[in-house]
Amino acid sequence: MASKFTEIYDGWKHLLFPEERMEKLAQIRFEMCEPCPYNIAGVCRACSCPIQSKIRSSYSKCPLGKWGEVDVNS
């Protein structure tokens, strides 16, 4: 399990240096996060992470289990 710092750093790295696969994954994750009641002003209140970095982190998982196993190839 990665530390919260590692998750956020990885997410910001992918935000600054986008990769096609990660951007597809981020879009799928964001579609699940956007209507979530824990999304308050772009911060996940379930874990206190900024959503824009969390959805782009290879190490992150939704603390509520909403992401499951997302397939970016579908």
N, C-alpha and C positions, 0 to 999 in steps of 0.2 A: 504494500500500500504506500503510495507516494504521499509526501507531506503536502499540506495545503500550499506552502510556498512553491514547491515543485510544480504542482498543478497550475497555479496562477502564472508562474514564469513560463511554462510550456505553452499556455494559452496565449499570452502576450507575444511570445516568440512567433507563433503561427499567425497572429493578427498582423504583426509587422512584416513578416515574410510568408505571405500566403502560399499554400500548396493546394492544388485543385481538389485532391481527395479530402483534405481536412476542411476545406470550405464547403464541400458537399455535406460532410458530416455535421458541420456547424449549422448549416441551413436546416437540416432535418431536426437537429436538437433544438434550434431556436423556435421552430414551429410548435414544438411541445412546450417550451418555456414561456413563450409570449403570452398565452392566455392563463398561465398558472397563477393562482392567487398569491403564491409566495414570491412572484416577480414584482418587486416594488422598486420603481424607478431604476430598473436595470441591474438590481442586486437581488440575488437569491436569498431570501430571508430564512430559508431552511439551513443554509450553510454559510451565509454572509459573503459569498464570492461574487465578484462582478460577472454578470452573465456573458458579456462579450468575450471575456477570456476563458471562462469555464467551458463554454460550448466548443472552444477550439483546442482544448487540452486533451492530449492523448491519454492522460492518466485519470481524468475526471469521470465520475459517475454521478448521476442525479441522486441526491440524498433521499428523494422520495421514490426512487426506482422507476421513474417514468420513461427513461431512455431505453432500458432493456438492452438488447443486442441490436444496434442499428446497423443495417446493411446499406452501405453507400453505393453498391453496385445495382440496386434495384430501381 
